[in-house]
Amino acid sequence: MKEEVTSAVEFLTKLLRTRNVTEAQTHTFMSALVNILCNRYEDHWFPEKPFKGSGYRCIRLNHNMDPLILQAGQSCGLDYSFLEATFPPELTMWVDPQEVSYRIGENGSVGHIYNSQSSAKENEVKSVKPSQPSPPPPMSTYNYQPEYEYTNRNYLSCKEQFMNVMPSMSRDASQYQKFPSYVFS
């Protein structure tokens, strides 16, 4: 949980650094928000079912400040109006086991901040010395495999539920041909 929460907080802190904020305030904001989120998610973290509790762990700014961000901001002397001017008016962040993603705006594309599978692959690449040629991947890696296999469809994330529903919402699916490239860009 610590890696996912830390990556979410680092993302929010980067937005905060775009304003005139001292390094002490930034550090206090980061540590306060990590503690707040870890305490909140403690009984709502299910690594075996990553999307269970996703709505509870969602950080949401929808022209209203998320109370958790406000609490962390107030701990370092940042008031509501400053935070409101700093963060986008519409920001949704999903902090799930093994993945952290966000969307800016109601119709924005979903961006990924953290993915444990990608992080593991990056660490493997860093551990290989540049002078050593890497062996070719096994043939089984060339077969398409879905990124996630779901045994229980009730635990899809908000973004996956949205992607599953979109094509069925219209009789003319051609208007959504470009949609996946926006969502996954």
Buried (B, 14 or more C-beta within 10 A) or exposed (E): BEEBBBBBBBBBBEBBEEEEBEEEBBEBBBBBBBBBBBEBBEEEBBEEBBBBBBEEBBBBBEEEBBEBBBEBBBBBEBEEEBBBEBBEEBBBBBBBBBBBBBBBEEEBBBBEBBBBEEEEEEEEEEEEEEEEEEEEEEEEEEEEEEEEEEEEEEBBBBBBEEBEEBEEEEEEEEEEEEBEEEBEE
